């Protein structure tokens, strides 16, 4: 039974019913236990513990002081508790209240330089947040899609927290990551990294890709030339089938493209490279290559006809 953690959860008002019952039983063991809880509750009323991370503060304090020995005299317990409450308050007002950087993209790709000189490109409507001061721990969270170029630092690895207590550990490398409620996709371009998930560690090397399928992680070799086209603004097609060309255009330009059901595109493939070109200019080239006809609709674009020899 880890009483110190239960007490911290009590101060932060996050105990479960079972944990409250455990604390109540421990409290009845001695008068000193009752006195300690009363003192800590009094301190928690004076200081707004719910506004900051008590667990982090406790970890910082306990690393310097060691855990409280509850078998000592009541006088020592009360003195220790008062001192800990003061130190926690100091950490809050002098450190924990410091705002941490948050980076957010709008309707276009945005480039940011982080505190450690690492670089990140956020795809539209994505958010990256620091979870710690980088001098303490290079820890961030991502909602959306991003391309990372991480500064090498063996002593302080770069950590990306994911969902369900999973995380990515990076020393120094470049990679693309999609992480949101419905999608996970990780492609490693240079270096090495570790995916800590499902109680195991998956090592990735250059060219590896991991996606999440039905709650499981599938590792394969990356064959998608255009997975990061939104960052490079370059589209490469190497004997690419017509459906895959359409899919890449949709992802790159964030537009819905529909295909007439009567079209036969079985023999349609594309060899081409487009750099910094608009969708209109690419469609005009496809008109010439495939004798393609298309129309604009309220939902996006409709491919009405094409002929592939």
Secondary structure, DSSP 8 states (H G I E B T S, - for coil): --HHHHHHHHHTT---HHHHHHHHHHHTT-HHHHHHHHHHHHHHHHTTGGGS-HHHHHHHHHHHH----TTS-HHHHHHHHHHHHHHHHHHIIIIITS---EEE--SS-EEEE-TTS-EEEE-TT-EEEESS-TTT-EEEEEEEEEEEE----SSS-EEEE-STT-EEEESS-EEEEEESSS-EEEEEEES-EEEEETTEEEEE-TTEEEEEETTEEEEEE---TTTTHHHHTEEEEEEEEHHHHHHHHHHHHT--EEE-TT---TT-EEEEEEES--HHHHHHHHHHHH--EEEEETTEEEEEE----
